[in-house]
Amino acid sequence: MSNQIKLIVGLGNPGQEYEQTRHNAGFWLLDELAWKWKATFKDEKKFHGMAARAAVEGGDVWLLKPQTFMNLSGKSVAALAQFYKIKPEEILVVHDELDIPCGRIKFKLGGGNGGHNGLKDIQAKLGTPNFYRLRLGIDHPGDKALVHAHVLNKPSAEQRQQIDDSIAKSVQGIPMLLAGDWEGGQRFLHSK
């Protein structure tokens, strides 16, 4: 794991009706990073998304919020990555995760997509699953038939607080990842 992260992608859906839904946890985290790093998102048509360049210790990092809707996220990620010659293993994708308890965080390189349509499309467009993932737990509704409604609805106030706390913790931990301290960053992010 010696690659430096050059692109952080937050997954979500564009539009006001989705703004507060669980599926937009990736967008929420990127908004916090942009605020912390004083980076401003601009609508970048050629990247099919909102992009911001942040000057951080160790070089610039791109922040990207695809505006293609979740299922086509790869179109946006691949466009920016190809333009700036960013390799898949230099990309960190932040997304909501049903299989993790609300408020918990998991960080890993590669793996399956767990049925997450945003990840599925990114894997297809990049041609590999070997990119980093920061998974923000949103709980599973308990029944497969309820998943669609669960991710596209607002969390309760208590759950939103748990997600916001996990985002704040992630924002603290990401600089460790950017510095190449994978083990320390992972330990910090996975701790309760």
KAJOWO-V675091 format. One record per residue. SS is DSSP state (H for helix, E for strand, L for the rest). Layout:
BEGIN
SS  SS
END
This chain:
BEGIN
L  L  L  L  L  L  E  E  E  E  L  L  L  L  L  L  L  L  L  L  E  H  H  H  H  H  H  H  H  H  H  H  H  H  H  H  L  L  L  L  L  E  E  E  H  H  H  L  E  E  E  E  E  E  E  E  L  L  E  E  E  E  E  E  E  E  L  L  L  H  H  H  H  H  H  H  H  H  H  H  H  H  H  L  L  L  L  H  H  H  E  E  E  E  E  E  E  L  L  L  L  L  L  L  E  E  E  E  E  L  L  L  L  L  L  L  H  H  H  H  H  H  H  H  H  H  L  L  L  L  L  E  E  E  E  E  E  L  L  L  L  L  L  H  H  H  H  H  H  H  H  L  L  E  L  L  H  H  H  H  H  H  H  H  H  H  H  H  H  H  H  H  H  H  H  H  H  H  L  L  L  H  H  H  H  H  H  H  H  H  L  L
END
